[in-house]
């Protein structure tokens, strides 16, 4: 029995289009899942940082409010160290949470721009104040980004 080779020549063009469209859809779904996972991990990390910051801020407030009662039973150095440590941990966790929340927001914004033309670099700016030079540079950028006109058989065989 002869083996049947599955080459591009023996498969009809619509079947190749469907096959490549399915592969593209799978790849895009995978990218969407990776992007969603990255956002979710960042959001959970930011939420945990916020919880830790609030917990240590509450501990600081409890120590300050109960200072007169605690000062009678705990040495002053230990009490000051406890308040200072809780303030520092609260500030560190709050700054980490803010940075992480900003990163999550940036990731969400960047993800929405990926669908259409995200890989396109920005148009170069002319260094001089000449508007004609700026239009010419923008025209060169636009024409260099356009793909050459190809027919359907050439697209399928790529």
N, C-alpha and C positions, 0 to 999 in steps of 0.2 A: 504494500500500500504506500503510495507516494505521499509525502508530507505536503500539506498545503501551507504555503508561506503567506503570512498576512502582511503584505506590503501596502504602501500607499497607492500603488498602481492598480491593485485588484479590488480596492474598497471604493464604493461610490462616494462622491463628494458630499452628499447630504449626511451620510453616516459618519464621515470624518468630522463634519461640522458639529454634529450632535455629540460625538465623542470628545472633541476639544472643548465644546461649551460645557459639558459635564465636568471635565477636568478643571476648567476655569472656575466653575461654581464651587467645586470642592475646595479649591485653593483659597477662594475668597471667604468661604465659610470658616476655613481654618484660621485665616488671618483675623477674621472677626472674633473668633473664640479667643485667640491669643490676646487681642486688644482688650476684650471684655475681662479676661482673667487678670491682665495687668491693672486695669482700673479697679477691679474688685479687691485685689490684694492691697493696692494703695489706699483704698477707702477704708478697709478693715484696719490697716496699720494706723491711719490717721485717727480713726475712731478710738482705737486702744490708747494712742498717745493723748487724746483729749480726755479719756476717762482717767488715766494716770495723773494728768495735770490737775484735773478737778479734785481727785482724791487727796493729793498732797496739798492743794490749796485749802481744802476743808480741814485737813490735819493742822495746817498752820493757824487757821482761824480758831480751832478748838484749843490749841496750845496757848494762843494769845488771850482768849476769853477766860480760860481756866488758869491763867498765870498766877493769880494770888493764891489759889488753893494749892497748886502744884509746887509753887516756890517754897512753901513751908515744909515740904517733904523731899524735894529733889535739889541737889546742889545747883547753884546759879549757872555754872559752866555747862553742865549737862542740859539744862533747860535752854540756854542760848544756842547750844550746838544742835539740839533737836529742832528748834524753830528755824535756824539758819539752813540746816540740811533739808527740811521740808520745803522751804522757800526755793532753794536752789534746784531741787528735783522737780518741783512744780514748774519753775521757769524753763528748765531744760525740756521737760515733756511738752509744755505749751509751745515752745519754739519748734520742736520736732513735729508736733501736730500741725502747726500752721504751715510749715514748709511742705509737709506731706499733702495737706489739703490743696495747697497751690499746685503741687505736682499733679494731683488727680484732676484738677480743673484744667490744667494745661494739656494733659493727656486726652481729656474728653474733647477739648477744642481741636487739637491736632487730629484726632480720629475722624472728625466730621469733614475735614478738608482732604482726607486721603482718597475719597471716592473719585473726584474729578480733578485731574491736573495737579495732584499734590507733588508729583515727581518733577514737575516743570520748575526750573530755576527762575528766580526773579529776573526781570529785564534789566540789563546793565544800564547804569546811569552815565550820562555824558559828564565829564569833569568840567567842561567849560559851560558857560551860560548860554551857549548857542542852541536855540530850540530846534533848528534844522538838523544839527548833528544828533540831537536826542531822538528825533523822529527817524532818522536814518538808522541809528543803532537799534531802535525798537523794530523797525522793518526787517533788519537782518536777523534779529532774534526770532521773529515770527516765521520767516521763511525757512530758517534752518530747523525749526521744530516740526514743520509739516512733513509727513511721510510722503514718499513718492507715490504716485498713483499706480496701483497694481490691481489686476483683475482678480476675480474669485479663485481661479485655479492657482495663481501664485500665492494668494493668502493661505489657502488650504495646505499647500505644500511646505509652508514655512515651518 
